[in-house]
Amino acid sequence: MPNESIKSVVARQWVEKAEDDYKLAVYVLTMKQNVPFIGICFHAQQCVEKYIKAILIVHEIDFPKTHDLERLIHLLPKTILLPIAVSDQALLTTYAVTARYPGDDEPVSRADARHTMSVMRKVRKAARNFLSKNIGLIKPRKAVSRKKMELVRGCLKDKLSESVDVYLEKTRGKVDMPRKRT
């Protein structure tokens, strides 16, 4: 990839896809019932894989079409150390393909999903730090809690209702409402 801007654009596209997987994994973990833990693990693996591929693109290292994290990490320059144990590389790789299809695999538990999420967050943080220095990646804003978001929505709704009420009061009888055509 000789053109620096093309390299950055492609790396950013991988980051966007990784962030989609990150958001899906985080969101699904908030479900109260019938949580598809395997889905969480799949998206966590995909997030890690796509961040690794973004780093490989920045270094102009070709990579095969594979979900094997150990193989992809082996391609990284020796100066880049991602915080993921070899055992976790193998575990997450199983979630990419084999665990998504029927078979003799053991069910994935909430604890498994939480562990996978923890690995994903660590790798994501390290990858984003590296990429922010190399392609000017903007660091994400801190997540806003659901409770805080509901409070903000409530305040906005109250303000909007208040504004509409004030407007109607000020314009009562002064505004011609469009009439329906018959």
Buried (B, 14 or more C-beta within 10 A) or exposed (E): BEEEEEBBEBBBEBBEBBBBBBEBBBEBBEEEEEBEBBBBBBBBBBBBBBBBBBBBBBBEEEEEEEBBBBBBBEBBEEEBEBEBEEEBBEBBBBBBEEBBEEEEEEEBEEEBBEBBBEBBBBBBBBBBEBBEEBBEBEEEEEEEEEEEEEEEEEEEEEEEEEEEEEEEEEEEEEEEEEEEEE
